[in-house]
């Protein structure tokens, strides 16, 4: 689960860097614009990093963090898929699309790993 968490986390961070280029806050009509966008990242990235630590050390909270990270990966794909379906021209460069698709693939890989670990624990 460590590798899939780290992969999803990195893809989400890379996407946020890409999102700054595309000025994603304008797509969401965020009041406060870039300030709220940066504030969100100031809050969520440390939480996800603490989650990665909890996964590595095997703490009780590791599954909550893993579900959060995977959920954000899936949400990223769904939101941007919706934007594409409604004709937004942002995030249409190949690397942008690869990052968004990678978030989904990695999140599914992560969820699969979570369920394998939980299944193995339940059999004990």
C-alpha positions, 0 to 999 in steps of 0.5 A, a space after each residue: 500500500 505504501 507505493 500506491 499511496 506515494 504514487 497517488 500522492 505524487 500525482 495529486 501534487 503534480 496535478 496541483 502544479 499543473 492546475 496552477 498553470 491552468 488557473 484552476 480556481 477560475 474553473 471553480 469560480 472560487 472566491 478569493 481566487 489563487 489565495 483560496 487555491 493556495 490555502 487549500 493546498 497548504 492544508 491538504 498536502 501536509 494532511 496527505 503527507 502525515 497520511 503517508 507517514 501513518 501508512 509507512 509506520 502502520 498506524 491505526 489511522 493508515 486506512 483513513 488516510 489511504 481512503 482520503 488519498 485514493 478518494 482525492 485521486 478519483 475525485 480529481 479524475 471525475 471533476 476534470 472528466 466532467 470539465 472535459 465533457 462540458 467543453 473546458 479547454 484547460 487540462 487538454 495537453 497530453 501531460 495534463 491528461 496523463 496526470 489526471 488519468 494517472 490519478 484514477 489508475 493509481 487510486 484504484 491500485 491503492 484501493 485494491 491494496 487496501 482491500 487486500 490488506 483488510 481481507 488478509 487481516 480479517 482472515 486472521 
